[in-house]
Amino acid sequence: MVDLLRSPWRNHFQKLLDKTQKELVITSPYIKKTEADYICENLTTRNLSAKISFRLLTDLRSQSILDSALDVEALQVFQDRLHKFELLTLPGLHAKVYIFDNAYAVVGSSNLTPSGFEYNYEYSVGISDLTTVQKIRIDIDNYSRIGNKVGKEKINELCVVAQELKEEYERVSKSATSSIKRKFNETLQKADTKFIEALVGKKTAYSIFKEAVIYCLTREPLSTQDLEETIKHMLPRLCIDQELVINGQKFGKVWMGSDVNSGHQTSHAAGSPA
């Protein structure tokens, strides 16, 4: 069965959340603290804050902070109030998917924000067919493997970075002096680096690109050249045309010229024999 969910759809979300007992999975590039408080309050009131598993997949990047589209504080709320919270960051994420107890899924245009629930002209479909819901969950799990898990310490660090970035952006918006612009650019560069560090985490460069290669080749056969272009689009912040070292791992131009992206290495990553 398919339900057509027109704006506003908060009441429908509320009903689904009220029924959820074991697991919640959400993918949303934009997240506001008001919605984090809203979800945590619901789960706490129902004595589920220590029991329910919550996986959240988003795209941590500086531009979302500057656009006031992503509150890193919201991630901190989830981390502090829910015992089984898992955060993953995935560059290029645009999907908005909500899965409740693997029994019902909502797929549409709505971010985890007040605008997405109430004010924008959004449209989504609710799916209760268990086979279809399971297929959606598998796809989201595959997305999650490409991304990286972000722990409590990193979330707290990113909150500080995001606050500094917002403060510098306010200053540069009010003044066009070269010193203020320079300070803002320095803060922005620092923030970009921290968000990329969150994407890499403790993974090796090889494992990151291996997961991306496997994901691409399970969808369709690709030549080495096409595979390279696809991965550039999947992981744009790691495939820049300059040297990039994050958490001791080499990316950027170094990776593009290394054996990791060669056809021989790709065959290993895809699971083919040597």
Secondary structure in CASP SS format (residue, H / E / C, confidence):
PFRMAT SS
TARGET T0000
AUTHOR 0000-0000-0000
METHOD secondary structure of the structure
MODEL  1
M C 1.00
V E 1.00
D E 1.00
L E 1.00
L E 1.00
R E 1.00
S C 1.00
P C 1.00
W C 1.00
R H 1.00
N H 1.00
H H 1.00
F H 1.00
Q H 1.00
K H 1.00
L H 1.00
L H 1.00
D H 1.00
K H 1.00
T C 1.00
Q C 1.00
K C 1.00
E E 1.00
L E 1.00
V E 1.00
I E 1.00
T E 1.00
S C 1.00
P C 1.00
Y C 1.00
I E 1.00
K C 1.00
K H 1.00
T H 1.00
E H 1.00
A H 1.00
D H 1.00
Y H 1.00
I H 1.00
C H 1.00
E H 1.00
N H 1.00
L H 1.00
T H 1.00
T H 1.00
R C 1.00
N C 1.00
L C 1.00
S C 1.00
A C 1.00
K C 1.00
I C 1.00
S E 1.00
F E 1.00
R E 1.00
L E 1.00
L E 1.00
T E 1.00
D C 1.00
L C 1.00
R C 1.00
S H 1.00
Q H 1.00
S H 1.00
I H 1.00
L H 1.00
D C 1.00
S C 1.00
A C 1.00
L E 1.00
D C 1.00
V H 1.00
E H 1.00
A H 1.00
L H 1.00
Q H 1.00
V H 1.00
F H 1.00
Q H 1.00
D H 1.00
R H 1.00
L C 1.00
H C 1.00
K E 1.00
F E 1.00
E E 1.00
L E 1.00
L E 1.00
T E 1.00
L C 1.00
P C 1.00
G C 1.00
L C 1.00
H C 1.00
A C 1.00
K E 1.00
V E 1.00
Y E 1.00
I E 1.00
F E 1.00
D C 1.00
N C 1.00
A C 1.00
Y E 1.00
A E 1.00
V E 1.00
V E 1.00
G E 1.00
S C 1.00
S C 1.00
N C 1.00
L E 1.00
T C 1.00
P H 1.00
S H 1.00
G H 1.00
F H 1.00
E H 1.00
Y H 1.00
N C 1.00
Y C 1.00
E C 1.00
Y E 1.00
S E 1.00
V E 1.00
G E 1.00
I E 1.00
S C 1.00
D C 1.00
L H 1.00
T H 1.00
T H 1.00
V H 1.00
Q H 1.00
K H 1.00
I H 1.00
R H 1.00
I H 1.00
D H 1.00
I H 1.00
D H 1.00
N H 1.00
Y H 1.00
S H 1.00
R H 1.00
I H 1.00
G C 1.00
N E 1.00
K E 1.00
V E 1.00
G C 1.00
K H 1.00
E H 1.00
K H 1.00
I H 1.00
N H 1.00
E H 1.00
L H 1.00
C H 1.00
V H 1.00
V H 1.00
A H 1.00
Q H 1.00
E H 1.00
L H 1.00
K H 1.00
E H 1.00
E H 1.00
Y H 1.00
E H 1.00
R H 1.00
V H 1.00
S H 1.00
K H 1.00
S C 1.00
A C 1.00
T C 1.00
S H 1.00
S H 1.00
I H 1.00
K H 1.00
R H 1.00
K H 1.00
F H 1.00
N H 1.00
E H 1.00
T H 1.00
L H 1.00
Q H 1.00
K H 1.00
A H 1.00
D H 1.00
T H 1.00
K H 1.00
F H 1.00
I H 1.00
E H 1.00
A H 1.00
L H 1.00
V H 1.00
G C 1.00
K C 1.00
K C 1.00
T C 1.00
A H 1.00
Y H 1.00
S H 1.00
I H 1.00
F H 1.00
K H 1.00
E H 1.00
A H 1.00
V H 1.00
I H 1.00
Y H 1.00
C H 1.00
L H 1.00
T H 1.00
R H 1.00
E C 1.00
P C 1.00
L C 1.00
S C 1.00
T H 1.00
Q H 1.00
D H 1.00
L H 1.00
E H 1.00
E H 1.00
T H 1.00
I H 1.00
K H 1.00
H H 1.00
M H 1.00
L C 1.00
P C 1.00
R C 1.00
L C 1.00
C C 1.00
I C 1.00
D C 1.00
Q C 1.00
E E 1.00
L E 1.00
V E 1.00
I E 1.00
N C 1.00
G C 1.00
Q E 1.00
K E 1.00
F E 1.00
G H 1.00
K H 1.00
V H 1.00
W H 1.00
M H 1.00
G C 1.00
S C 1.00
D H 1.00
V H 1.00
N H 1.00
S C 1.00
G H 1.00
H H 1.00
Q H 1.00
T H 1.00
S H 1.00
H H 1.00
A H 1.00
A C 1.00
G C 1.00
S C 1.00
P C 1.00
A C 1.00
END
